[in-house]
Amino acid sequence: MTTDQPATRPGNPRFSSGPCAKPPVFSLDKLSDAPLGRSHRAAVGKAKLKAAIDHTREILGVPEGYRIGIVPASDTGAVEMAMWSLLGARPVTMVAWESFGAGWVTDAVKQLKLDADVRTAPYGQIVDMGAIDYDSDVVFTWNGTTSGVRLPHGDMIPADRQGLTICDATSAAFAMDLPWDKLDVVTFSWQKVMGGEAAHGMLILSPRAVERLESHTPPWPLPKIFRLTKGGKLIEGIFKGETINTPSMLAVEDYLLALDWARSIGGLPALIARCDANAAVIARFCAANDWIANLAEDPATASTTSVCLKFTDPGISDGAAFAKAVAKRLEAEGVAFDIGAYRDAPPGLRIWCGATVETSDLEALMPWIAHAYHAERAALA
Ligand SMILES: Cc1ncc(COP(=O)(O)O)c(C=O)c1O
């Protein structure tokens, strides 16, 4: 069976899982207030960096007492900075259920050479977070961007834990409720749910994480780009906008625009609602079609940002080639860019449902996926 070409196209075909679609109000001319060609240490630059921190706190509801810093090298920079600076003082548990979490495991085991308790689950499943010893330091990813599997909540993390919880929340921040009392380190990049640029990472530290920084000296060398303390004391300036090295003021201005947009639509509850509505469009589509399914086995763990899909039609013998052909067809039609599954993930599609994506665009995309599936299926026959 083939289907007619759908009549409606998504207004914006950008469904990439990073860099993600810009906010709906974005245009380059709205960045004209960026203090370009000025020092980031001048009052004007410092004020912009501080505003990025303050507005992040406001929109995310980060508690007073938690530090928020802008650090180099996007989310990866923030996660590795935390791992290199904090780990080694206590036993370590490394948790992974997809590619990025697996990368942090490699960091801990192969680079830092820590004798970590490694807990993994295959793509589509999640590690039992209730069976972990939280008196160890625990490193995990809130939303596995490459498997579309996320933590449903943080209830299993004890409030009175002795260890630190270090959470890569790059595809969860601004999209999902993060229980701040259960998280000691939270990292993310502007390029994900806010549709910002990838230059810088955000590093959020609980008071207990700061205590660790000030009481623990890692046994390994720390490059300047990772150093959060000086003379055993936290470098407080980093958390007021005095960045370690030179930031892109254009990227900062762009992030400020995204934060303004977030505030204008109603802040975090509105951002979360947009992601939920977006993911629901795809859930309904999967429920209505027996040839496609969410990679997440338990709907409670299904991501509302990086939705990963697999083709379940038993008539498809080469799943990878099929999924690639579908993604290519959709790209060629100009209706969906960058929705092939991540290179290390099982074959399929990955459709970004973050807050900057319009629900109407996902609704318009679904018939195109059906169209492409049927066309490729017919070609197989
Ligand atoms: C869960 C997760 N961690 C880390 C990264 C790396 O982020 P960045 O490239 O912004 O450093 C990504 C990027 O997609 C991700 O999804």
The ligand as a Tripos MOL2 file, in Angstrom:
@<TRIPOS>MOLECULE
LIG
   16    16     1     0     0
SMALL
NO_CHARGES

@<TRIPOS>ATOM
      1 C1         22.5180   13.2170   27.3580 C.3       1 LIG1
      2 C2         23.5610   14.0160   26.6520 C.ar      1 LIG1
      3 N1         24.7290   14.2620   27.2560 N.ar      1 LIG1
      4 C3         25.6830   14.9790   26.6570 C.ar      1 LIG1
      5 C4         25.5340   15.4720   25.3930 C.ar      1 LIG1
      6 C5         26.6370   16.2480   24.7620 C.3       1 LIG1
      7 O1         26.2150   17.5700   24.7240 O.3       1 LIG1
      8 P1         27.1180   18.7150   24.1130 P.3       1 LIG1
      9 O2         27.4280   18.3090   22.7160 O.co2     1 LIG1
     10 O3         26.2270   19.9000   24.2220 O.co2     1 LIG1
     11 O4         28.3370   18.8000   24.9580 O.co2     1 LIG1
     12 C6         24.3300   15.2550   24.7200 C.ar      1 LIG1
     13 C7         24.1490   15.7750   23.3390 C.2       1 LIG1
     14 O5         23.2440   15.4270   22.6460 O.2       1 LIG1
     15 C8         23.3330   14.5050   25.3650 C.ar      1 LIG1
     16 O6         22.1840   14.2840   24.7550 O.3       1 LIG1
@<TRIPOS>BOND
     1     1     2 1
     2     2     3 ar
     3     2    15 ar
     4     3     4 ar
     5     4     5 ar
     6     5     6 1
     7     5    12 ar
     8     6     7 1
     9     7     8 1
    10     8     9 2
    11     8    10 1
    12     8    11 1
    13    12    13 1
    14    12    15 ar
    15    13    14 2
    16    15    16 1
@<TRIPOS>SUBSTRUCTURE
     1 LIG1         1 GROUP 0 **** ****
